[in-house]
Amino acid sequence: MRISVEMIVTVAVGAAIGYALDAWLGTAPLLMVVFLFLGAAAGVSNVYRVVKGLDDGVGLGRAMEEKRRRDAGSDDPDGAR
């Protein structure tokens, strides 16, 4: 669920920022297209971090970190022994 939300929200935010800048600067639709692609790139980057476990704060990264701690024999969630 998080992965789909990451992709949808980042693309939507990118498009919204581009649309707002286009309306303000009168450059329609140039900036909307640019920011749409930037939002898609940010979404792919976030999904990659989640899937690879690089995002230790939440999601799969947190689960992988807890598994590493259990495998190492530490029962303390802060990692202290």
PETAZI-V917160 format. One record per residue. N is the residue number from 0. SS is DSSP state (hx for helix, st for strand, lp for the rest). OMEGA is omega as a letter, one per 20 degrees, with the letter a starting at -180 (none if undefined). Layout:
# PETAZI-V917160
<<N SS OMEGA> <N SS OMEGA>>
This chain:
# PETAZI-V917160
<<0 lp a> <1 hx a> <2 hx r> <3 hx r> <4 hx r> <5 hx a> <6 hx a> <7 hx a> <8 hx a> <9 hx r> <10 hx a> <11 hx r> <12 hx r> <13 hx r> <14 hx r> <15 hx r> <16 hx r> <17 hx r> <18 hx a> <19 hx r> <20 hx r> <21 hx r> <22 hx a> <23 hx a> <24 hx r> <25 lp a> <26 lp a> <27 lp i> <28 lp a> <29 hx a> <30 hx r> <31 hx r> <32 hx a> <33 hx a> <34 hx r> <35 hx r> <36 hx r> <37 hx r> <38 hx r> <39 hx r> <40 hx r> <41 hx r> <42 hx r> <43 hx r> <44 hx r> <45 hx r> <46 hx r> <47 hx r> <48 hx a> <49 hx a> <50 hx a> <51 hx r> <52 lp a> <53 lp r> <54 lp a> <55 lp a> <56 lp a> <57 lp r> <58 hx a> <59 hx r> <60 hx r> <61 hx r> <62 hx r> <63 hx r> <64 hx r> <65 hx r> <66 hx r> <67 hx r> <68 hx r> <69 hx r> <70 hx r> <71 hx r> <72 lp r> <73 lp r> <74 lp a> <75 lp a> <76 lp r> <77 lp r> <78 lp r> <79 lp r> <80 lp none>>
